[in-house]
Amino acid sequence: MNELNIPAPVEEVNHPLIDKHGVHLSILRLDLIHPTIGGNKWYKLKYNLEEAKQQGHDTILTFGGAYSNHILSTAVAGNMFGFKTIGIIRGEEYQPLNPVLQLAVEKGMVLKYVPREQYRDKNNVAFVDSLHSTFGNFFLIPEGGSNELGVKGCEEILQFPTQPFDVVCLACGTGATLAGIIRSLKPGQAAIGFPVLKNGEFITNEVKKYISENGNNWSLQTQYHFGGYARQTIELNEFISSFYKATSILLDTVYTGKLLFGIMDMIKQDRFAAGTRLLAIHTGNKISMPSMIN
Ligand SMILES: *Cc1c(COP(=O)(O)O)cnc(C)c1O
């Protein structure tokens, strides 16, 4: 599974606001490693797929919403490495399929839609048993690829930056990627997570499940959710568009747009000491980006 261990480039961001406040900002472009399995999802899948193979499984089953990057990454990576894949999708089926599910199906993923109430109980033994009676044997990867093996993969994300940095910033859905990042910090480095869901404080406990000692080298900024998961505002969309004009870097509306908005806002408020070297992780992939270039 080394095909996707492609070094992700780091780009220096030049922006008048950043210069004015005397800080430095680079972006780790995980979005460039693959058009659909790009971003953090490959790192979360990597050791899960290895474990599935080792246990002799030929089928992967996982869970996600209708626009889930994880569902798509699992379909594409599963196909690439010879697994059958099953996606348990939250909510009802809509035809025609959106581009994410369309591509997942083209890669051979079998989709099963479950009502939202049932989806909420997806980790219950009885529900998983019912999936086994429908689909037989499979290796189960939790929603978002967020388990210990997923966190282990995310420890490898910070291997790419060759330039030193002080603070690494990333968007959080479940917090598993943040946990892997924290586990790989070097002394003197800190991480800041930007939850994209409302009431993102729950991420604290999620992260603590995976880290052995709770040091003071990480924190959350919970006020940049723009109303909740996948919610957008005109302000957010205008920011994404102006950031693209200034830097030629495209951000998605669900995760990385909120992250960079938050970072730039904190820079504006002088929340970082002059000279601080910030590293933002671009966890997105091409398919999740708005089309700003025609
Ligand atoms: C899934 C995803 C995240 C969130 O990762 P978690 O490990 O669940 O916190 C961040 N950015 C993008 C683009 C994603 O697809």
PDBQT file of the ligand as one rigid body, heavy atoms in Angstrom, charges set to zero:
ROOT
HETATM    1  C1  LIG A 301     -12.904  14.160   7.369  1.00  0.00    +0.000 C 
HETATM    2  C2  LIG A 301     -12.275  15.473   7.195  1.00  0.00    +0.000 A 
HETATM    3  C3  LIG A 301     -11.766  16.211   8.287  1.00  0.00    +0.000 A 
HETATM    4  C4  LIG A 301     -11.976  15.798   9.728  1.00  0.00    +0.000 C 
HETATM    5  O1  LIG A 301     -11.157  14.753  10.199  1.00  0.00    +0.000 OA
HETATM    6  P1  LIG A 301     -11.409  14.168  11.668  1.00  0.00    +0.000 P 
HETATM    7  O2  LIG A 301     -10.317  13.193  11.859  1.00  0.00    +0.000 OA
HETATM    8  O3  LIG A 301     -12.752  13.479  11.638  1.00  0.00    +0.000 OA
HETATM    9  O4  LIG A 301     -11.416  15.263  12.647  1.00  0.00    +0.000 OA
HETATM   10  C5  LIG A 301     -11.126  17.412   8.023  1.00  0.00    +0.000 A 
HETATM   11  N1  LIG A 301     -11.020  17.887   6.752  1.00  0.00    +0.000 NA
HETATM   12  C6  LIG A 301     -11.518  17.218   5.695  1.00  0.00    +0.000 A 
HETATM   13  C7  LIG A 301     -11.414  17.821   4.358  1.00  0.00    +0.000 C 
HETATM   14  C8  LIG A 301     -12.160  15.998   5.874  1.00  0.00    +0.000 A 
HETATM   15  O5  LIG A 301     -12.670  15.346   4.809  1.00  0.00    +0.000 OA
ENDROOT
TORSDOF 0
